[in-house]
Amino acid sequence: MVKKNSYKTDTLLSHLGRDSAANHGVVNPPVYHASTLLFDSVETLLEMRRDPYIKGRTMYGRMGTPTTFALEEAVAHLEGGYGAIAVQSGLAAIVGAITTFVGQGDHILVSDSVYKPNRNFCEDFLARMGVEVEFYDPTIGAGIAKLMRPETKLVFLESPGSHSFEVQDVPAIAATARASGAVSIIDNSWATPLYLKPLALGVDISVHAATKYIVGHADAMMGLIIAGESHYTRIRHTTALLGYSAAPDDVYLALRGLRTLSVRLARHEETGLMLAKWFQDRPEVERVLHPALPSDPGYEIWRRDFTGASGLFGVIFKPCSDAALAAMIDGYDLFGLGASWGGYESLALPSGPSMARSATTLETSGPVVRFHAGLEDPRDLIADLEAGLIRMAAVNGGEESRGI
């Protein structure tokens, strides 16, 4: 087994979660399809009942297999947690983490910029369970102290927001939550464990839609929860009660994607910044939403806390007709129209962040489009975007777009 603390991240990505000696010399842990597990003796069975999550073993296939444990071990180490829990989707990771710590009569604070399915869960399910959800300005920083109450049990962060891209002051918010006795959880899907270490910044729990960059190939659903020892045990218990189970083939695909995460992210970051800077110079654009641009309001915090950027960003266009926006997007050759991101493919999605907010608004004069920079040649992507702006101008009756 690799000496975990002796190597850099890129090396660890190739070696964590592997044990060829336990798998007949095979490099990759195989996919274990398992429901029933047999035991050698009653004594062994009783031991597992006392502790059903002993590393490398489990009571039942739903609780994990050696493939699952390999992924969990690797991700927990990368993010600096005691343990990780693989579940069936990013939303499942959010739900499993939140429901561990809240009950009837509790109050929680949730960033106004969170992933829409997270907001739906909070406004619908949690409300029916008697939990009061209050959305807060994502840029509030240490000012969140004024929103804390005796009954506040949890603070949820997402940095940057996946549609409006505000960067949160993670250390300040996490410290305030801890001082008030509340648990802090962050959605770290945008940065991955490589570009942000939230637990090192004081956050208690990190969740991921591993469907995105960790899987990286748009072919599997996966969620991950990473926590310190005290919180890990409680969350593991909750996810078992909920019946959560990550599919073995999806776990294998996530583990495979993890091996190339570093090289893929570097390309996503490079291309994303190239496209964002190109958009900044366009007369059709009002503003680009990308934390790694020096002009972005969250740039200084991003530079302080993050070590890189992914390929997801937003563009606020100047006013145009719905037909003009549709002409731009529908005619793309390389940018697919889809709601996910993090795969090798480039995507474009009309976004209305102001429509999914309650504590704040994102002031825009025109439509917002979220772009994901894939692994295609950036010159081809820019040509595709240029052609889209020409179509927009033609339908909108404005001036033709400038050449590349």
C-alpha positions as CSV (number, residue, x, y, z in Angstrom):
1,M,0.0,0.0,0.0
2,V,1.2,3.5,-0.8
3,K,2.6,5.6,2.1
4,K,-0.2,8.2,2.0
5,N,1.6,11.1,3.7
6,S,4.8,10.8,1.6
7,Y,3.6,11.9,-1.8
8,K,2.0,14.8,-3.7
9,T,-1.7,14.8,-4.8
10,D,-1.1,13.8,-8.4
11,T,0.8,10.7,-7.2
12,L,-1.9,9.8,-4.6
13,L,-4.6,10.0,-7.2
14,S,-3.0,7.1,-9.0
15,H,-2.4,5.0,-5.9
16,L,-5.1,5.6,-3.3
17,G,-7.8,3.0,-2.9
18,R,-5.7,0.3,-4.6
19,D,-4.6,-3.0,-3.1
20,S,-3.4,-5.3,-5.8
21,A,-2.3,-7.9,-3.3
22,A,-5.9,-8.4,-2.2
23,N,-7.1,-8.7,-5.8
24,H,-4.8,-11.3,-7.3
25,G,-2.4,-8.6,-8.6
26,V,-5.1,-6.7,-10.5
27,V,-4.3,-3.0,-10.7
28,N,-7.9,-1.7,-10.4
29,P,-10.2,-3.0,-7.7
30,P,-12.8,-5.1,-9.4
31,V,-16.5,-4.4,-9.4
32,Y,-18.1,-6.4,-6.6
33,H,-21.8,-7.2,-7.3
34,A,-23.1,-8.3,-4.0
35,S,-26.2,-8.6,-1.9
36,T,-25.8,-11.6,0.4
37,L,-22.6,-12.0,2.2
38,L,-21.6,-15.2,4.0
39,F,-19.9,-15.5,7.3
40,D,-17.6,-18.2,8.6
41,S,-19.1,-18.4,12.0
42,V,-21.8,-17.0,14.4
43,E,-19.0,-15.2,16.2
44,T,-17.9,-13.4,13.1
45,L,-21.6,-12.5,12.3
46,L,-22.1,-11.1,15.8
47,E,-18.9,-9.1,15.5
48,M,-20.2,-7.5,12.3
49,R,-23.5,-6.7,14.0
50,R,-21.7,-4.8,16.6
51,D,-19.7,-2.8,14.0
52,P,-21.2,-3.3,10.5
53,Y,-18.7,-0.9,8.9
54,I,-15.4,-2.6,9.7
55,K,-13.0,-1.7,6.9
56,G,-13.0,-4.2,4.1
57,R,-16.1,-6.0,5.3
58,T,-19.8,-5.3,5.7
59,M,-23.0,-7.0,6.9
60,Y,-24.9,-6.7,3.6
61,G,-24.2,-5.5,0.1
62,R,-26.2,-2.3,0.5
63,M,-23.7,-1.1,3.0
64,G,-20.9,-1.3,0.6
65,T,-18.4,-3.6,-1.1
66,P,-14.6,-3.6,-1.3
67,T,-15.0,-1.4,-4.4
68,T,-17.0,1.2,-2.4
69,F,-14.5,1.2,0.5
70,A,-11.6,1.8,-2.0
71,L,-13.4,4.9,-3.3
72,E,-14.3,6.1,0.1
73,E,-10.8,5.7,1.5
74,A,-9.2,7.6,-1.5
75,V,-11.6,10.5,-1.3
76,A,-11.5,10.9,2.5
77,H,-7.7,11.1,2.3
78,L,-7.7,13.6,-0.5
79,E,-10.1,15.9,1.4
80,G,-8.5,15.5,4.8
81,G,-11.5,13.7,6.4
82,Y,-11.7,10.8,8.8
83,G,-14.0,8.9,6.4
84,A,-16.2,9.2,3.3
85,I,-19.6,7.8,2.4
86,A,-20.5,7.0,-1.2
87,V,-24.2,7.4,-2.0
88,Q,-26.3,7.3,-5.1
89,S,-26.3,11.0,-6.1
90,G,-25.1,14.5,-5.2
91,L,-28.6,15.3,-3.9
92,A,-28.5,12.1,-1.7
93,A,-25.3,13.3,-0.2
94,I,-26.9,16.6,0.7
95,V,-30.0,15.0,2.1
96,G,-28.1,12.4,4.1
97,A,-25.8,15.0,5.6
98,I,-28.5,17.5,6.5
99,T,-31.0,15.1,7.9
100,T,-28.4,13.7,10.3
101,F,-28.3,16.9,12.3
102,V,-31.8,18.4,12.2
103,G,-35.2,17.6,13.6
104,Q,-38.6,19.2,14.3
105,G,-38.3,22.7,15.7
106,D,-34.7,23.3,14.5
107,H,-33.6,26.2,12.4
108,I,-31.0,26.0,9.7
109,L,-29.2,28.6,7.5
110,V,-28.7,27.9,3.8
111,S,-26.9,30.0,1.3
112,D,-29.2,31.7,-1.2
113,S,-27.0,30.5,-4.0
114,V,-27.3,26.8,-3.5
115,Y,-28.1,24.1,-6.1
116,K,-31.8,24.2,-6.9
117,P,-32.6,20.6,-5.9
118,N,-31.1,21.4,-2.5
119,R,-33.4,24.4,-2.2
120,N,-36.4,22.3,-3.2
121,F,-35.5,19.7,-0.5
122,C,-35.2,22.5,2.1
123,E,-38.4,24.3,1.1
124,D,-40.5,21.2,0.7
125,F,-39.3,18.2,2.7
126,L,-37.6,19.9,5.6
127,A,-40.5,22.3,6.0
128,R,-42.9,19.4,6.2
129,M,-40.7,17.9,8.9
130,G,-41.0,21.0,11.0
131,V,-37.5,22.4,10.3
132,E,-37.3,26.2,9.7
133,V,-35.1,27.0,6.8
134,E,-33.7,30.5,6.4
135,F,-31.8,31.5,3.3
136,Y,-28.9,33.9,3.7
137,D,-26.8,36.2,1.5
138,P,-23.9,34.1,0.3
139,T,-21.5,37.1,0.7
140,I,-22.4,37.7,4.4
141,G,-19.2,36.3,5.8
142,A,-18.8,36.7,9.6
143,G,-22.0,38.7,9.5
144,I,-23.9,35.5,9.6
145,A,-23.5,35.7,13.4
146,K,-26.5,38.0,13.5
147,L,-28.7,35.2,12.0
148,M,-27.7,32.5,14.5
149,R,-30.3,31.5,17.1
150,P,-30.2,29.1,20.0
151,E,-32.2,26.6,17.8
152,T,-29.8,27.0,14.8
153,K,-28.4,23.5,14.2
154,L,-26.8,23.8,10.8
155,V,-25.3,26.2,8.3
156,F,-25.0,25.1,4.7
157,L,-22.5,26.7,2.2
158,E,-21.9,26.4,-1.5
159,S,-18.8,28.2,-2.8
160,P,-19.0,29.3,-5.5
161,G,-22.7,29.1,-6.1
162,S,-23.4,26.8,-9.1
163,H,-25.4,29.4,-11.0
164,S,-24.4,32.8,-9.7
165,F,-20.8,32.0,-8.6
166,E,-20.5,34.1,-5.5
167,V,-17.5,33.0,-3.4
168,Q,-18.2,32.6,0.3
169,D,-15.9,33.5,3.2
170,V,-15.8,29.8,4.2
171,P,-13.5,30.2,7.2
172,A,-15.5,33.0,8.7
173,I,-18.8,31.3,8.3
174,A,-17.5,27.9,9.6
175,A,-16.0,29.6,12.6
176,T,-19.2,31.4,13.4
177,A,-21.2,28.2,13.1
178,R,-18.9,26.3,15.3
179,A,-18.8,29.0,18.0
180,S,-22.6,28.8,18.1
181,G,-22.7,25.0,18.4
182,A,-24.0,24.5,14.8
183,V,-22.7,22.1,12.2
184,S,-21.4,23.5,8.9
185,I,-21.7,21.6,5.6
186,I,-20.4,22.8,2.2
187,D,-21.1,21.6,-1.3
188,N,-17.6,21.3,-2.8
189,S,-18.6,19.9,-6.2
190,W,-17.2,22.9,-8.2
191,A,-13.7,22.8,-6.7
192,T,-13.4,19.1,-5.9
193,P,-11.0,17.9,-3.2
194,L,-8.1,19.1,-5.3
195,Y,-8.9,22.8,-5.4
196,L,-10.5,23.4,-2.0
197,K,-9.9,21.7,1.4
198,P,-13.0,22.9,3.3
199,L,-12.3,20.7,6.4
200,A,-8.9,22.4,6.8
201,L,-10.8,25.8,6.7
202,G,-13.0,24.8,9.6
203,V,-16.0,23.2,7.9
204,D,-17.4,20.1,9.5
205,I,-18.7,18.2,6.5
206,S,-18.1,18.3,2.7
207,V,-20.5,16.9,0.2
208,H,-20.0,16.3,-3.5
209,A,-22.0,15.6,-6.6
210,A,-19.3,13.2,-7.7
211,T,-21.4,12.8,-10.8
212,K,-19.6,15.9,-12.0
213,Y,-15.8,16.1,-12.0
214,I,-14.9,13.0,-10.0
215,V,-16.7,10.7,-12.4
216,G,-15.8,13.1,-15.2
217,H,-17.3,11.2,-18.1
218,A,-21.0,11.9,-17.9
219,D,-21.9,8.3,-17.4
220,A,-22.6,7.7,-13.7
221,M,-24.5,9.2,-10.8
222,M,-22.6,9.5,-7.5
223,G,-22.6,11.4,-4.3
224,L,-19.9,11.6,-1.6
225,I,-20.0,12.8,2.0
226,I,-16.7,13.5,3.8
227,A,-16.4,14.3,7.5
228,G,-14.3,14.1,10.7
229,E,-14.6,11.2,13.0
230,S,-17.4,12.3,15.3
231,H,-19.7,13.5,12.5
232,Y,-18.8,10.6,10.2
233,T,-20.2,7.9,12.5
234,R,-23.5,9.8,12.8
235,I,-23.9,10.3,9.1
236,R,-23.0,6.7,8.3
237,H,-25.8,5.7,10.7
238,T,-28.3,8.0,8.9
239,T,-27.4,6.9,5.4
240,A,-27.9,3.3,6.5
241,L,-31.3,4.1,8.0
242,L,-32.3,5.9,4.8
243,G,-31.4,2.8,2.7
244,Y,-28.8,4.6,0.7
245,S,-26.7,2.5,-1.6
246,A,-24.2,3.5,-4.3
247,A,-24.4,1.2,-7.3
248,P,-21.2,-0.9,-7.7
249,D,-20.7,-0.1,-11.3
250,D,-21.1,3.6,-10.6
251,V,-18.6,3.3,-7.7
252,Y,-16.1,1.7,-10.1
253,L,-16.6,4.5,-12.7
254,A,-16.1,7.2,-10.0
255,L,-12.9,5.4,-8.9
256,R,-11.7,5.3,-12.5
257,G,-12.5,9.0,-13.0
258,L,-10.6,9.9,-9.8
259,R,-7.4,8.6,-11.4
260,T,-7.4,11.3,-14.1
261,L,-9.0,14.1,-12.0
262,S,-5.9,16.3,-11.8
263,V,-5.1,16.3,-15.5
264,R,-8.7,16.8,-16.5
265,L,-9.3,19.7,-14.0
266,A,-6.2,21.5,-15.2
267,R,-7.6,21.4,-18.8
268,H,-11.1,22.4,-17.7
269,E,-9.6,25.4,-15.7
270,E,-7.3,26.5,-18.6
271,T,-10.1,26.4,-21.2
272,G,-12.7,27.8,-18.9
273,L,-10.6,30.9,-18.2
274,M,-9.8,31.3,-21.8
275,L,-13.5,31.3,-22.7
276,A,-14.4,33.6,-19.8
277,K,-11.7,36.2,-20.9
278,W,-12.9,35.9,-24.5
279,F,-16.5,36.7,-23.3
280,Q,-15.3,39.7,-21.3
281,D,-14.2,41.4,-24.5
282,R,-17.4,40.8,-26.3
283,P,-19.8,43.8,-26.8
284,E,-22.8,41.5,-26.3
285,V,-21.8,40.6,-22.8
286,E,-22.7,42.6,-19.7
287,R,-20.6,40.6,-17.2
288,V,-18.8,37.3,-16.8
289,L,-19.4,35.3,-13.5
290,H,-16.1,33.5,-12.9
291,P,-14.3,33.7,-9.5
292,A,-10.8,33.3,-11.0
293,L,-11.1,36.6,-13.0
294,P,-9.5,39.5,-11.2
295,S,-12.6,41.6,-12.0
296,D,-14.9,39.2,-10.1
297,P,-16.1,40.4,-6.7
298,G,-15.1,37.2,-5.1
299,Y,-11.6,37.0,-6.6
300,E,-9.6,37.9,-3.5
301,I,-11.4,35.3,-1.3
302,W,-11.1,32.7,-4.2
303,R,-7.3,33.4,-4.4
304,R,-6.9,33.0,-0.7
305,D,-8.8,29.8,-0.2
306,F,-8.7,27.9,-3.5
307,T,-5.8,26.4,-5.4
308,G,-7.6,26.3,-8.8
309,A,-10.8,26.8,-10.7
310,S,-13.0,24.4,-12.6
311,G,-14.6,24.9,-16.0
312,L,-18.0,26.1,-14.9
313,F,-18.9,29.8,-15.1
314,G,-21.7,32.1,-16.1
315,V,-22.2,34.9,-18.6
316,I,-24.7,37.7,-18.2
317,F,-25.6,39.0,-21.7
318,K,-26.9,42.4,-22.6
319,P,-30.7,42.5,-23.2
320,C,-31.9,40.4,-26.2
321,S,-35.0,38.7,-27.2
322,D,-35.9,35.1,-26.2
323,A,-35.7,34.2,-29.8
324,A,-32.2,35.6,-30.2
325,L,-31.0,33.7,-27.1
326,A,-32.5,30.5,-28.4
327,A,-30.9,31.0,-31.8
328,M,-27.5,31.4,-30.2
329,I,-27.9,28.2,-28.0
330,D,-29.9,26.0,-30.4
331,G,-27.3,26.4,-33.2
332,Y,-24.3,25.4,-31.1
333,D,-22.3,22.5,-32.7
334,L,-20.1,21.7,-29.7
335,F,-21.9,23.1,-26.7
336,G,-24.7,20.7,-25.7
337,L,-27.8,21.9,-24.0
338,G,-27.9,20.1,-20.7
339,A,-28.3,20.6,-16.9
340,S,-25.3,18.7,-15.6
341,W,-21.6,19.6,-15.9
342,G,-18.1,18.3,-15.0
343,G,-17.9,15.8,-17.8
344,Y,-15.5,15.9,-20.8
345,E,-18.2,17.6,-22.9
346,S,-18.9,21.4,-23.1
347,L,-22.4,22.5,-22.2
348,A,-24.5,25.7,-22.2
349,L,-27.7,26.2,-20.1
350,P,-29.9,29.2,-19.8
351,S,-30.0,30.1,-16.1
352,G,-32.2,32.3,-14.1
353,P,-30.4,32.6,-10.7
354,S,-32.6,35.5,-9.6
355,M,-35.7,33.3,-10.0
356,A,-34.4,30.7,-7.4
357,R,-33.5,33.2,-4.7
358,S,-35.3,34.6,-1.7
359,A,-32.7,36.5,0.5
360,T,-30.9,38.3,-2.3
361,T,-31.1,39.0,-6.1
362,L,-28.6,38.9,-8.9
363,E,-29.1,42.1,-10.8
364,T,-29.0,41.6,-14.5
365,S,-30.3,43.5,-17.5
366,G,-30.2,40.5,-19.8
367,P,-30.3,36.7,-19.8
368,V,-27.8,34.5,-18.0
369,V,-26.2,31.4,-19.5
370,R,-24.1,29.0,-17.6
371,F,-21.2,27.4,-19.6
372,H,-19.1,24.4,-18.9
373,A,-15.8,24.2,-20.7
374,G,-15.1,20.6,-21.7
375,L,-12.0,19.0,-23.0
376,E,-12.4,20.0,-26.6
377,D,-9.8,22.3,-28.3
378,P,-10.5,25.8,-27.0
379,R,-10.1,27.3,-30.5
380,D,-12.9,25.2,-31.7
381,L,-15.1,26.1,-28.8
382,I,-14.4,29.8,-29.3
383,A,-15.4,29.5,-33.0
384,D,-18.6,27.8,-31.9
385,L,-19.4,30.6,-29.5
386,E,-18.6,33.2,-32.1
387,A,-21.0,31.7,-34.5
388,G,-23.6,31.7,-31.8
389,L,-23.2,35.4,-31.2
390,I,-23.6,36.1,-34.9
391,R,-26.9,34.2,-34.8
392,M,-28.0,36.1,-31.8
393,A,-27.3,39.5,-33.5
394,A,-29.1,38.4,-36.7
395,V,-32.3,37.6,-34.8
396,N,-32.0,40.4,-32.3
397,G,-31.6,43.0,-35.1
398,G,-28.5,44.4,-33.5
399,E,-25.0,44.9,-34.9
400,E,-23.1,41.9,-36.1
401,S,-20.6,40.3,-33.7
402,R,-17.0,41.1,-34.0
403,G,-14.6,38.5,-35.5
404,I,-12.4,36.3,-33.3
